[in-house]
Amino acid sequence: MYHLHSPKGWDHRSRAMSYSVEVLREDATFVPEVRSPTVRRRELGALLRALRLEKGLTVEQAAERLMVSMSKLSRIETGHGAATPRDIRDLCDLYGVTDEAERERMMALAREGKQQAWWQSYDLGYATYVGLETEAVAISAFQSSVVHGLLQTADYARAGHEGAMPLLSLDQIEKQIEAKLTRQRILTRDNPPRFTVVLDEAALHRVVGGRQVMAAQLAKILDTSALPNIVVQVLPYEVGAHPAVESNFTIVELPTPTPGVVFVEGLIGSTYLERDEDLTRYRIIFRKLESIALSPKGSLDLIRKLLHDYKGGLEAV
């Protein structure tokens, strides 16, 4: 007997073949915020860096005049550190920002950069990424072995956690799933990001959680791909070696003037690449992957075939 486990705050809708996917209840308490503190800090940092460069100052020179450490100023400019009202006042004075509206705008960004976000109540190892993803205007991702988190069902995600090391407690796993499914609401919000994902064919054949879980997972991919802002492509085995054969990465494009970020996942942790040359490199690689992958229609045809195979295997049991 297969039992569907459900995190608090989720209901289920039955599908054909008794498969189910989870949807947020209208009264669920864990509703994502619209404005991300992570992005506010990065937006403020980009503005301050532009002002510094306009003045022809290096980080070292600006830090010396403000009598602060280079590390502190660098962290503020990259969005990794929060700025205080005094920091903003002193920086505006140094850079000659006299317009009160512009000064207040930066003060507001500094305040919003310190706010508590919904994901901070979860013990996520990728909280910075969620903060970026929340306000993305476009997301481009490649997954070599598993389905991308924005497309996962609860049961697929649960099976993934149950096979991970170190093994989390049941309560920790449910909270991780709750956070992952909450993230997915960005795809159906007003003015959602464009989400383009290339899945290696291996991700569709790897039986995570059993055939029934995989059938429901492929059905969810098909359902989600019907949204106008989502494109799913499959990189077939036949292409052989390719530029990202041993990598998983996601390119997050943010509203101007905030620079984009490449999020690279690995066994020993995740890396955030923010240099212009890194962004350019990964954008070129992703365009290459799109060009050698099956077309969106061909990809969905393959997913439908595999879904049929998974269902057939269940009927034969």
N, C-alpha and C positions, 0 to 999 in steps of 0.2 A: 504494500500500500504506500502510495506517495503522499506525503503531507507537506502542504505549503506553509512555510513559516512566514510571518508577517511582522515587520516593525510597527511599533505604535504609530497611529496616525495615518495608516494606509488601508484602503479597501481593495477589493479584487473584482475584476470583471471576467466572467468565464469566456473562453474562446472555443472555437471548434476543437475537437479532440481533447476537451477538458484542459487545455493549456490556459494560463492566465497571466496577465501583466498587472502591475501595481500602478495605481494612480493616486495622486494626492487628494485627500478629502478637502472640501471647501473650508472646513473648520480647523484644518491642521494648523498647529501653532508655529511650526518651523517654516516661516515664509521668508524667502530670500529678500534682502534689501536691494533697493534699486541702485544706490550709490555705494561703491566699494571704497573702503578706507585705503586699500592697497593702491588702487588706481588714482585716488586723490593725492596720495603722497608722490606717486610717479609724475602726475600732471604738474604738481607744484615744483618738483625737482627739475622737470624739463624747462619750465618757465624761468626758474632761477639760474639754471645753467646758461640759457640763452641770454639773459641779462648780463651775466658775468662775461660771456664772450663778447657781447656788444661793447663792454667797457675795456676789452683787451686785457683782462686779468686772468692769471692762472689760478688754479685752486690754492696753491701755496700763497700767492700774493693776497688773494681775498681773505684767506684764513688768518694771515698775519695782521692785516688791517682790522679785522674783527676781533682779534685776540682769542681765536678758537683754534682747535686742532684741525689739521687738514682732513683727518679721518671723519670728524663730525660733519664738516662741510660736504665732503664727498658722499657720505651716507645720505645726507639730505637731498643732494642733487640726483642721486640714483633711486631715491624713494625707499631706501632701506632704513632710513632713520626719520623720526618724527621731528618737525620743527616747532619750537615754542613761539608764542606771540612776540617775545623779545627778539628771537632769531629773525623773524620776518621783518620786524621794525628796523633792526640793524642792517639787514641785507638790502631792504628798500632804500635806506639812507645811503648806503655805500654805492648802490647802483643808480642812484638818482631818480628813483621812482617817486614822483610827487603827486601823481593823480590819486586822489583819495579812493575812487572807485576801484582802481587797480590794486591798491594796497589792501583794501577790504576784501577783494576777491582772493588774494593770496592768504589773508588771515583766515578766510572761510575754508579754503582748501586745507590749511594747517589744522583747523579744528576738526574738519571731517576726516582727516587722516588719522585722528586718534580715536574715532568712534569704534564701538564694538560691532563687529559684523556677525551675521548668523552662524557662519562656519567656525567662529572662534570658540563656540561652546562645544565643538567636537575636537577630539584629539587627532587631527589630521596631519599627516606628515607632508602634505602638499597644500597647506593652507594658503601660501603665497600664490600658488597657481589658481586656486579657486577665486581668490580676490581679483586676479587678472581676468579670468574667464567670465566672471559675473558681468563685466561691462564691455566685453569684446564686441567689435563690429564684424569681425570675421575670424573663424577658427579653421585652420587647415591641419589635418592630423594624418600620420601614418602609423599603423599598428601592425607589427610583424607576427604576433602569435596569439593575441587575444582581442576581443571586441573592445572598441573604445568605451570608456566609462560613460559617456553621454548617451550611449545606445544600449547599455546593459540592462537586463532584467534583474530583479532582486535575487532570484534564485541562481542566476549565472554568477552574479557578484558574490553571493554567499559561498558558492562552490569554490570560487577563486580564493576567497579568504581562508576557507577550510583546508586548502592545499598549500597555503603560504607558510613561511617561516620568518620570525617566530609565530606560533599559532596564537591568535587572540582569543579572549574569552567569548562566550556566546553573546554576552551583552555588548562587548566591544564591537563584535562583528555586526550586530544589528544597528548600532549607531553609525558605523561606517557605511552601511547600506542606506540608511536613512539620509545621510548626508549626500551620498552619490545620487539618489533618486531626486532629492531636492535640487541638486545642481541642474538636473535635466529640464527643469522648468524654464530655463533661459531659451530653450528651443521653441517654445510655444507662447512666449510672452509677446506683448506689443513691441513692434520693432525688434525682432529677434536677430541674433547674429547669423551670418551665412556660415553654415557648417559644412565643410567638405572633408570627407574622410576616405582614405585609401586603406583597405584592409588586405593584408596578405591572405591568399587563399588558405594558408595554414590555419588562420584564426577560425575559419568556418568548419574545418575538419577536426580541430582539436575538441574532443568530447569533454567539455567542462560540465560536471554535474550529472552526466548521463544523457541519453537520447531525448528524453522528454524535456529536460531543461534546454537542450540545444534547439529542439523544435520551437519552443516558445521564444527563445532568443532570436532565431532567424525570422520568426513571424514579427517580432518587434522591430527588427531592422527594416523589414519590408513596409510595415505600417509607418514608421518614422520617416522613411525615405520619400513618402508621398507628400511631405510638407514642402512648400515651395522654396524654403531657404536651406534645404538639405540635399546634398549630393553624396551618394555612396558609390565607390568604385572598388572593384576587386582586382588585385594584382595576381594573375594566374601563375601557377607553377611553371608554365611553359616559358616565361620570360627569363628564367634562370637568374644569374647574378644581376644585381641592380645597385644603385647608389646608396640604398639604406638597408641593405640585406641584414645587418646586425643591429638595427636601431629602432627605437620607438621615439617619435617626437611630435610635438604640437606647436604650431605657430599661432600665436595670439596677436591679432591686430587690434589696436586700441584707438579710441577717438583722438583726432588731432588736438593738441600737439604731442600727446603722450606716445612715446616710441613703443613699437611692438616688442615681443619677447618670444624666444624659442625655449620651450620646456622639453628637456631631454630626460627620459626615464632610464634608470639602470638598477642593477641589483644592489649596488652599494649606496644608492641614493639618487636624487634628482639634481639636474643642473639647469640654471637659468642663463641663457646666452642673450646678451643685450647689445653687443656691439653691432654697428651698421654692417660690417663685413660678415658677421655671423648670420644676421637676418637675411642678407642678400644670398649667401650660400645656401641656406636652407630653403628659401623661396625657389631658387633655381632647381634644387633637388626635388622639391615637391612637384613643381611643374613637369619635371622629367617623369616622376612616378605617375602623374595623371596621364601623361602621353602614352605610356607603355601599358597602363592598366586597361582592363576591359572598359568599354563605354558604360555609362550609367545604366542603359537599358540591358546591355549584355551582362552586367554585374548582377542586376536584379533577376534576370533569367537564371543565372547560375545559382543564386541564393534560393530561388523558388524550387529548383531541381533538388538541391540539397535538403531543403525543408521537406519535400516529398519523400526523399530517401529516409530521413529521420522518422517521419510519420509511418512509413512502410515498415521500418524496423520495429516500431512499437506494436503495430497490428499483428506482426508475425510472432510476437512473444506470447 
